[in-house]
Amino acid sequence: MFSARLYGETLTVVTNVFDRTRTELLERQAEISAIERKLDDLRSGFGGVIAVEGAPGTGKSSLLHDLHRKAVDSKFLVLHARGNEFEAPFALGVVAQLIESLVEDPPGGELSARLHASRIAHLLHGELPEEAHPAEWRALLHELHRVFLDLAGDRRLVLVVDDAQLADLPSLRFLSYLAVRVGRSPIVLTVAMEPRGPGPAADLLSAVVTSFESTVLRPAPLSLRALEQVVAETIGGPDPSAIAESLFEATDGNPMLVRAVLDEAATGPGRAAGTGPDRLTDRAPRGLVRWIVRKLRGLPELSLELAQAVAVLGPATEPWVVERTTGRAGAGVDKAFAALIDAEILVDGPVLRFAHPLVCTAVQDSTPLATRSRLHARAARALATTGASPEQIAGHLLEAPAQADQRTVRSLLDAAAAATARGEPDAVPYLRRALREPPADRDLPMVLSRLGTAELSVDHEAAAAHLGEALEHTSASDARAAVAHDLAWALAAGFRFEEAVTVLADTIVELPASAAVADLYDALSWIGRLSPGARDLRRQRLARIQERTAGTGFPGNVQDVQDLLEHLWNGTDARRMADSADHILRRAGTPAEKGVGWGAALAASWSLAICDRLPEARRALRAVTDESRRRGGHLFHLDHCLRAYVELQLGQVSAAAELAVTALEASESAGRPTIAQPVAAAALVESLIELGELERATAELSDRELLHVESDTSVHLPLLRARGRLRLALGQTDAGVADLLRGRGLDAELGPAAASVGMWTPIVTVLHRSGRVRDAQELGKEELARAHSFGAARPLAVVLRTLAATATPDRALRLLEEAVDLLDGSPALLERARTLYVHGRLLARVGKTSTARERLLLAVELAGECGAYPLHGRAREELLSLGAPARGAGRRKRSPSTLTPSEERVAALAVEGLSNRDIARTLFVTVKTVEWHLTQAYRKLGIVSREDLSRALETSAAEHR
């Protein structure tokens, strides 16, 4: 019977995964069919050769297993052997193994089998001919051939040799002799082999493979679809497709590697079944580590050391860099490289890389930590002489031991500067490593400040600690101002507003007036209004500052910013506010270059939005985002929050949700929410309400424990409004009113800001519906007075539309007509759609059907353009009730089922077969953003999986041509 032991560990590793999933080998039907045809020929008396060739772990032994089973089922005599490096010195060792398998398990105990075995044993124990006597060799090989022919008899004979590349040369000589003769005999010779470099063994194996009688099988790696099936049927999990993608990326579909990973995931210590894709291949399976170590130790000297160096250096490594890293050179290195390539551990080419990422991981895991650290240090020195990029060098320094080497500090600082220039967060680990080196005393304040500034975008608490230490060690005026500015924002990001105000005020007092100090005023104006405590402290400290600067006033740019912020916070006049914003943006040029900080640039951009200049606000905010990224500015993703609100007003609801998701994820990236979190969450909830996704909106708040959070900061005002609207939409009237009333009260306490004009009008409607008519009317009058005073069209139209719900029909019509006129031609498409819908519905109620149809038709088109699905549905139902078609003549509007450009890009890449992770890399977004777009696309297209995506996209494109 077949013994897996005789086929070695590789077979045991490879075959079990298939045994558990299905009776046939996955994606090996072509190879199985070829084997079955060859056995059918043998049944008719015709022999041949089956050569199974491939890299380690591709399933060669699994095919031999299948052939062995089928041959035994056909009552053929099967003999088997396996080459190995330990028996290679013994002449005709593989032939001896074949005979041993016959003696161990003779067919039916026949005496003839033992006699034939005795004949071959006699031949094997004799003296082998010398190379100079080919005639004697021929006689020996002929006699062996005759014995195997006699042994075959009527039973037919199948010879199976695994790992033939490790067989002894005399056995290979016999196999090559046999290969050209089996076609005329009842023998099938089957050999499995890995590719070998030039040499006698390779020449003899080539004769077997290229024989006219040979059928060559080269098993291909498993496909992603096959891995999905294997994962689903072995370890399962909530997302087997994602696990399969991660597995495919690490193993390239190599069956042995796949099996090793899945075994470890299911049974390894500390790894439960269903391990997530991010952890599945972060370490190599223990069995694979042992296998690769044995494999490397069986190769020529230096192979293990060179493989470790390539693993440390990473992909695309030039050989001479490896030599410098190891300190090795000469013929021994060339021989070792050739052996690693022949064994298909490395891939041949102008640069070196591992054949499979998981094998690289296994080599890394097998290398002791001290050895890895030493190799990383050497690699950094070697790369420094090659003109490598700062990031390449620093990547190794991160893993090298600290040695108080100032060259290391400079290299890490260079890498951090390059990362900052690209707007990437990689600067943080470089700077943290530089701090551990450590830097010289004179450089310590600079390293601390750069580290703290870099940490602003990833960990505001660590940033505050490092910037606080930097401030203590910094003496130069401009440098102290820059450190204090960033420290204040780091404190504010963690809602430590009063501490931030103290830092800013103390630094302003101690430093002479300068452009750097202007940034401190800018920050003080913002942070000092974020909570009642910060507001009161700011007033006190400003009084002291003004005493100190009596007679000199604020610096010019500072005064401009103060004027703008006064308009922004007090909300008195939209025209003057917009003029100030224009002035700031024109004068600022590039923020932080002309004494205007990022806070002022954001304030000016947002002011344009509040004043209904939405397209200009969109352009300004995009410019601020791009410039801050280019220059390494830190906005705590408040720019994305503000852009989300602008897109929402412009009617780009899905785009608003996308920006809000991006900001929300970023605000929580370090596990410690920043001040952007409540603002981003509010923008997302407002967008989801318009999309009709109330359950998801609730889940987003619940997951972040924002459903019941209470706070007295201004950044929570948008959250209170959004949460109140959500609760009202869910029918939770009391809770919704409580949120809105609390928000309005906090708004009044902080000092009503321009952004809050019309913000709390939902309270009016709810109070009126609940019977509190007088309260609703008084509140409505207050809101109307504020809106008239401010003078912007959109908030005034919002208030007028709200008051119409509390008025008599005649007055309501007048209010709504005024609101419609105010918004005529406005880019605020969402508010236009809402107002037209309410107006059209009221017109229908009072019998003005023709005008009602016009209003409702436009509302339907605008709501569709916005992607505001619930509003679109209500307006369409109202329109249909009047006997009008849902779409009239004129320009065809984008319907709610049409994908946004972002959704189209993501869907198109998904159709191409890219995974969510690959799409995220391609588009430079997060995986969650990709998931969001795909979810939106599926819902719009009416599908539930990727399999339907291609067809649905074609259908949608045809419908909207």
Secondary structure, 3 states (H helix, E strand, C coil): CCCHHHHHHHHHHHHHHHHHHCCCCCCCHHHHHHHHHHHHHHHCCCCEEEEEECCCCCCHHHHHHHHHHHHHHCCCEEEEEECCCCCCCCCCHHHHHHHHHHHHCCHHHCHHHHHHHHHHHHHHHCCCCCCCCHHHHHHHHHHHHHHHHHHHCCCCEEEEEECHHHCCHHHHHHHHHHHCCHHHCCEEEEEEECCCCCCHHHHHHHHHHCCCCEEEECCCCCCHHHHHHHHHHHCCCCCHHHHHHHHHHHHCCCHHHHHHHHHHHHHCCCCCCCCCHHHHCCCCCHHHHHHHHHHHHCCCCCHHHHHHHHHHHCCCECHHHHHHHHCCCCHHHHHHHHHHHHCCCEECCCCEEECCHHHHHHHHHHCCHHHHHHHHHHHHHHHHCCCCCHHHHHHHHCCCCCCCCHHHHHHHHHHHHHHHHCCCCCHHHHHHHHHHCCCCHHHHHHHHHHHHHHHCCCCHHHHHHHHHHHHHHCCCHHHHHHHHHHHHHHHHHCCCHHHHHHHHHHHHHHCCCCHHHHHHHHHHHHHCCCCHHHHHHHHHHHHHHHHHCCCCCCCHHHHHHHHHHHHHHHCCCHHHHHHHHHHHHHHHCCCCCCCCCHHHHHHHHHHHHHCCCHHHHHHHHHHHHHHHHHHCCCCCCHHHHHHHHHHHHCCCHHHHHHHHHHHHHHHCCCCCCCCHHHHHHHHHHHHHHHHCCHHHHHHHHHHCCCCCCCCCCHHHHHHHHHHHHHHHHCCCHHHHHHHHHHHHHHHHHHCCCHHHCCCCCHHHHHHHHCCCHHHHHHHHHHHHHHHHHHCCHHHHHHHHHHHHCCCCHHHHHHHHHHHHHHHCCCCCHHHHHHHHHHHHHHHHHCCCHHHHHHHHHHHHHHHHHHCCHHHHHHHHHHHHHCCCCCCCCCCCCCCCCCCCHHHHHHHHHHHCCCCHHHHHHHHCCCHHHHHHHHHHHHHHHCCCCHHHHHHHHHHHHHHCC
